[in-house]
Amino acid sequence: MDDNLIPLILGMAAVTYGPRLLPFLFLGNTQIPKPVNAFLKCIPVAAIGALIIPGVMTATPDMPAAALLGMGFTAVYGFFKGGIIVPVLGSVGIAYLALAGLG
């Protein structure tokens, strides 16, 4: 391994760890207001949606209906039942059936 990589890796670790540690140090006993807490709980969903939805829509450019059917199943099933395995496998299966049947 190149000796120049060690300081780079340590620097990246410090930059990544710092923003996670600072709130615990400075805001450890602070009560977060309910509206702010509700907003913060939405961030992971928004981030995963922003990362996944463009990839889903470009996975089947000739058949966007297959992607929409898969996403629809995932949204409906996930909303009512939750979990991760059944929504993922179900959306893959529905998209596959849509591509096989419509293609």
C-alpha positions in Angstrom: 0.0 0.0 0.0 1.2 3.5 -0.8 2.3 5.4 2.3 0.5 8.5 1.0 -2.8 6.7 1.3 -2.7 6.4 5.1 -3.0 10.1 5.9 -5.7 10.4 3.2 -7.7 7.6 4.7 -7.3 9.0 8.3 -8.3 12.4 7.0 -11.5 11.0 5.3 -12.3 9.1 8.5 -11.9 12.3 10.6 -14.1 14.3 8.2 -16.8 11.7 8.2 -16.7 11.1 12.0 -16.6 14.7 13.0 -20.1 15.7 11.9 -21.5 12.6 13.6 -19.7 13.3 16.9 -20.2 17.0 17.2 -24.0 16.9 17.8 -23.6 14.4 20.6 -20.9 16.5 22.3 -22.8 19.9 22.0 -26.4 18.8 21.9 -26.4 15.7 24.1 -28.9 16.9 26.6 -30.9 19.2 24.3 -34.5 18.3 23.6 -35.3 18.6 19.8 -38.6 20.3 19.1 -41.3 18.0 17.6 -41.5 19.7 14.2 -37.7 19.6 13.8 -37.7 15.9 14.8 -40.5 15.1 12.4 -38.5 16.8 9.6 -35.3 14.9 10.5 -37.2 11.6 10.3 -38.2 12.4 6.7 -34.6 12.8 5.5 -33.7 9.1 5.1 -36.8 8.4 3.1 -36.2 11.5 0.9 -32.5 10.5 0.4 -33.2 6.9 -0.5 -36.0 8.0 -2.9 -33.6 10.5 -4.6 -31.0 7.8 -5.0 -33.3 4.9 -6.1 -36.0 6.4 -8.3 -33.7 7.7 -11.1 -32.1 4.3 -11.3 -35.4 2.5 -11.4 -36.7 4.7 -14.1 -33.6 4.2 -16.3 -33.4 0.4 -15.7 -36.1 -0.3 -18.2 -36.0 2.7 -20.6 -38.1 1.0 -23.3 -40.8 -0.1 -20.7 -41.2 2.6 -18.0 -44.6 1.0 -17.1 -42.7 -2.0 -15.7 -40.7 0.2 -13.4 -43.8 2.1 -12.3 -45.7 -1.2 -11.6 -42.8 -2.4 -9.5 -42.5 0.9 -7.6 -46.3 1.0 -7.1 -46.3 -2.5 -5.6 -43.4 -1.6 -3.3 -45.1 1.6 -2.2 -48.5 0.0 -1.5 -47.2 -3.1 0.2 -44.6 -1.2 2.2 -47.2 1.3 3.4 -49.6 -1.3 4.6 -47.4 -4.2 5.7 -43.8 -2.8 6.0 -40.7 -4.9 5.7 -38.1 -5.0 3.0 -37.8 -8.5 1.6 -41.4 -8.9 0.3 -41.5 -5.4 -1.3 -38.2 -5.9 -3.0 -38.9 -9.4 -4.3 -42.4 -8.5 -5.2 -41.4 -5.4 -7.2 -38.7 -7.4 -9.0 -41.3 -10.1 -9.8 -43.9 -7.7 -11.0 -41.4 -5.8 -13.2 -40.3 -9.1 -14.7 -43.8 -10.2 -15.4 -44.6 -6.8 -16.9 -41.5 -7.0 -19.1 -42.2 -10.6 -20.1 -45.8 -10.0 -20.8 -45.6 -6.7 -22.6 -42.2 -7.1 -24.3 
